[in-house]
Each structure stands twice: as structure tokens, then as C-alpha cells.
Amino acid sequence: MLPSEYQIKVFADGADLDVIREMATKDWVKGFTTNPTLMRAAGIDDYREFALRVLEIVTDRPVSFEVFADDLPTMELQAREIATWGPNVNIKIPITNTKKQSTAELVGCLSHDGIIVNVTAMFTTGQVKEIVDVLDPKTPAILSVFAGRVADAGTDPMPLMKESLRIMKDTPKAELLWASPREVLNVVQANEVGCHIITATDGILNKLSSIGKDHEQFSLETVEMFFNDAQSAGYSISVPALDTAE
């Protein structure tokens, strides 16, 4: 779990029901996200059945499910259907479809109808501003900026996240989510910049206890790990016997 002084909310990202069930037992996990790519990797073949099973596990925290149509009218139909699956459902809408058509108008329509949207796959401050301009200020919303993938492109995401927060300052019910983190350091960075939420896979969440760890102790534990693994594997190297004669 996070150190007590951290203000950022942690969401668990994934599509493995066993992992979701485990994460749902942790009160410091404040919400859940998934997407079609994670679901496909987990072998999910029935979208609705999977979603309803997740909602049987997670009843007291928000869960984001994503539309997957590529035309805007069908996106809207999917969004409104998914919204009926539970009171804690947030609707993930990609910032554009594959034809680069903006979904801002759709996002605004859903937001003004009281549906909580999680606008995903955002990479630029221009996209953030476009969505802020259409949100209903009375309806909560999440803006998922893919800071991790921005970093994959060799760009420091911190200025992007800071500017996104500035753009969002007049929409207090909208929260900025640091998406696609690659390491625990990203959790620290997201908290420092003032992001409201970070979503991460269990591989990162299970390492949060390392935050603030003494580096010398960490060094010793790493040496011990290498030694113990070599012993467990039964590795050996023939070397000359030590000469102990004085």
C-alpha cells in the first residue's frame, strides 16, 4: 500500500478475475479499470458476462468498462447500455475513433446526461482542453492521460500532466488519471505532480511497499536473492581448491 502521506488514489488495472478478487480485499485500492486489450489477453470471450462478474466482486468502488465500437452512434448505444450494468460503472470512451474523429461531442452528451465518463487514450493537452470544454460541471469525470506511453516516446510526461491539471482547474469534479505506468517511480511522480488517480497492474501494485525503502537494505536483499536462487538451482563451477597452507 501507499505511504500514508500520499494523496493520490490507486486503481487496479487488469482483467484477471482472481487478481481483481484479491485487489478488492485491499481498502487502499480505490477503483478498477480494464480495457479490451487486457480482456483479450486474459482470454475473455464474453464482454458482458465478464463485466457482470467483476461487478459481483466490486460493489463499493468505481469500475471502468470501455466501449469498443468504432462509429460514434454505436459507441453511444454501447455506453448507455454499459451504464445500466451497475451504479458504480464508469464508461471509458476513447478520445477519438480509428478514423481520428473526435468523441468530444459524445462525451459531452453523456456527461450532461449524468453518466460518468472515463475519457481514455489521451496524449496531449489539446485533447484535455477539448474534453474539459464539453463536460457537465455537475457530473464527475475521469481524464486518462497515458503518461507511460508518452514516456515510451522519449518525452518527459511531467510537464504534460502539470499542464493538464491547470487546464482542469475549473472542473473540480473532473479527475486526472495517470495511465500506463511502467514502474513504481511513476506512482511517486503522479502523486508529486498532483494527479488524482493512477491505475496500475498488479505487478506494480505489489511493489508499492518498496517506496521509501532503505537502499542499502535493498542492496543486501538483492544480493541474498541472487545467492539463494543460485543455491536453489544447484549451480556449480569447478575451481581449483583454495590453498590454506601458511
DASULZI-V638900 format. One line per field, one symbol per residue. ss: DSSP state (h for helix, s for strand, l for the rest). A space follows every 10 residues. Layout:
ss->???
This chain:
ss->llllllllss ssslllhhhh hhhlllllss sssllhhhhh hlllllhhhh hhhhhhhlll lsssssllll lhhhhhhhhh hhhhhlllss sssslsllll lslhhhhhhh hhllllssss ssllhhhhhh hhllllllll ssssslhhhh hhlllllhhh hhhhhhhlll lllsssssll lllhhhhhhh hhhlllssss lhhhhllhhh llllhhhhhh hhhhhhhhhh hhhlllllll llllll
